[in-house]
Every structure is written in C-alpha cells, then in structure tokens.
Amino acid sequence: MTRAAFFVLTALADQPRHGYGILRETEELSGGEVQLRVGTLYGVLDRLTADGLIVLDREEVQQGRLRRYYRLTDDGVAALDAEAERMAAGAGAAKRRIAEGRRVRPAAEGPAGLEPPTAPGLAGGYA
C-alpha cells in the first residue's frame, strides 16, 4: 500500500469526506509530509474504489459545485487495520534493533563498544 493510499484511508476512517477534506486531513495526519495534489488524490481514490476499499457515500451540490463524499468499506477498514499492524510491527522491530545496538558493551569487545564479528557476512567477509 502506498503512503498516499494509507493516509487517504486513514482520513476516511472516522467519517466520509469529500476531496478537499481528504486533502486537508491527509496533510494534517501526516504532519505535513503527505501533500497530495488534486490529480494525484483522484487517481488514489479511483484505485481504492476499484479495489473495493472505498465507495461513493453521497454527492452534494455546494456553491454550484458537486462534492463527492467517500467512505471506507468493510474491506477498506480491514486493509487499513492490516497495514497499520504491519507498519507497527516493522517500527517495533526497528526500535528493538536500535536499542540493542546502543547497549553499552565492555571496551574489550572492540572499538566503539561493538562486539567482534562471529560469522562471515553475505560477501564472505566480516562486518
């Protein structure tokens, strides 16, 4: 799942939204890291609709313009939940490795407190 698709689904998790509302919500949810353009947004919405993850909830005319509101389907909720779990597991693994790498080791184990290699790496040498 792309980052844009993840944040679009997340934006729709609590309520149906129209295109501009989705744009604002994805930017806010991502801390400004995901700033979708209108063309990109509608491409993502088309793909998510084709995949059955979102559906058109309703259409309203406001100030002479048609607003389409989208909402998550049950499959969309499941896909978002699975992706969030996958991301959380990956982040947890990274955090554990970082913590393991930062443990202070006795100086006798090598430079900068690193343990000496015990097995050759993929290229046959020691890392």
C-alpha positions as CSV (number, residue, x, y, z in Angstrom):
1,M,0.0,0.0,0.0
2,T,1.4,3.4,-0.9
3,R,1.9,6.1,1.7
4,A,-0.7,8.2,-0.1
5,A,-3.3,5.4,-0.1
6,F,-2.6,4.7,3.6
7,F,-3.3,8.3,4.6
8,V,-6.3,8.6,2.4
9,L,-7.8,5.5,4.1
10,T,-6.8,6.9,7.4
11,A,-8.5,10.2,6.6
12,L,-11.7,8.3,5.9
13,A,-11.6,6.0,8.9
14,D,-13.7,8.2,11.2
15,Q,-16.2,9.7,8.7
16,P,-17.0,10.2,5.0
17,R,-15.1,13.1,3.4
18,H,-15.1,15.0,0.1
19,G,-11.9,15.5,-2.0
20,Y,-10.8,18.8,-0.4
21,G,-11.5,17.4,3.1
22,I,-9.4,14.4,2.3
23,L,-6.5,16.6,1.1
24,R,-6.5,18.6,4.3
25,E,-6.9,15.6,6.5
26,T,-4.0,13.6,4.9
27,E,-1.7,16.6,5.3
28,E,-2.7,17.0,8.9
29,L,-2.5,13.3,9.7
30,S,1.0,13.0,8.1
31,G,2.3,16.1,9.9
32,G,2.6,17.8,6.5
33,E,4.7,15.0,4.9
34,V,1.9,14.0,2.5
35,Q,0.6,16.9,0.4
36,L,-1.4,15.4,-2.3
37,R,-2.3,17.3,-5.5
38,V,-5.8,17.1,-6.8
39,G,-4.9,14.9,-9.7
40,T,-2.9,12.5,-7.5
41,L,-5.8,12.3,-5.0
42,Y,-8.4,11.4,-7.6
43,G,-6.0,8.7,-9.0
44,V,-5.7,7.3,-5.5
45,L,-9.5,7.4,-5.0
46,D,-10.1,5.7,-8.3
47,R,-7.7,2.9,-7.4
48,L,-9.1,2.5,-3.9
49,T,-12.6,2.4,-5.4
50,A,-11.6,-0.2,-8.0
51,D,-10.1,-2.3,-5.2
52,G,-13.3,-2.1,-3.2
53,L,-11.7,-0.3,-0.3
54,I,-13.8,2.8,-0.5
55,V,-17.2,3.7,-2.1
56,L,-19.0,6.9,-3.0
57,D,-21.1,7.8,0.1
58,R,-23.1,10.7,-1.4
59,E,-23.0,13.7,-3.7
60,E,-23.9,17.2,-2.7
61,V,-24.1,20.5,-4.6
62,Q,-22.5,23.3,-2.7
63,Q,-22.0,26.8,-4.2
64,G,-22.8,25.3,-7.6
65,R,-20.2,22.6,-7.4
66,L,-20.6,18.9,-7.0
67,R,-18.9,17.4,-3.9
68,R,-18.5,13.7,-3.8
69,Y,-18.1,12.1,-0.4
70,Y,-16.2,8.8,0.0
71,R,-16.3,6.3,2.9
72,L,-14.4,3.2,3.8
73,T,-15.9,-0.2,3.1
74,D,-15.5,-3.2,5.5
75,D,-12.6,-4.3,3.2
76,G,-11.1,-0.9,3.5
77,V,-11.2,-0.9,7.3
78,A,-9.6,-4.4,7.2
79,A,-6.9,-3.3,4.8
80,L,-6.1,-0.1,6.8
81,D,-6.0,-2.1,10.0
82,A,-3.7,-4.8,8.5
83,E,-1.4,-2.1,7.1
84,A,-1.3,-0.2,10.4
85,E,-0.4,-3.5,12.1
86,R,2.3,-4.3,9.5
87,M,3.8,-0.8,10.0
88,A,3.7,-1.0,13.8
89,A,5.4,-4.4,13.7
90,G,8.1,-3.0,11.4
91,A,8.6,0.0,13.6
92,G,8.8,-2.2,16.7
93,A,11.5,-4.3,15.1
94,A,13.5,-1.2,14.2
95,K,13.2,0.2,17.7
96,R,14.4,-3.1,19.2
97,R,17.4,-3.2,16.9
98,I,18.3,0.4,17.6
99,A,18.1,-0.3,21.4
100,E,20.2,-3.4,21.0
101,G,22.8,-1.6,19.0
102,R,23.0,1.2,21.6
103,R,23.7,-1.0,24.6
104,V,27.0,-0.2,26.2
105,R,29.4,-3.1,25.8
106,P,32.8,-3.6,27.6
107,A,35.7,-1.9,25.7
108,A,37.5,-5.3,25.5
109,E,34.9,-6.3,22.9
110,G,36.3,-4.0,20.2
111,P,36.3,-0.4,19.0
112,A,33.3,1.8,19.8
113,G,31.9,-0.9,22.1
114,L,30.9,-3.2,19.2
115,E,31.0,-6.9,19.5
116,P,33.6,-8.6,17.2
117,P,32.1,-10.5,14.2
118,T,31.3,-14.1,14.8
119,A,30.3,-15.2,11.3
120,P,31.1,-14.1,7.8
121,G,28.7,-11.7,6.1
122,L,27.0,-12.3,2.8
123,A,30.0,-11.2,0.8
124,G,32.2,-13.7,2.8
125,G,34.0,-11.0,4.9
126,Y,33.4,-9.9,8.4
127,A,31.3,-6.8,9.1
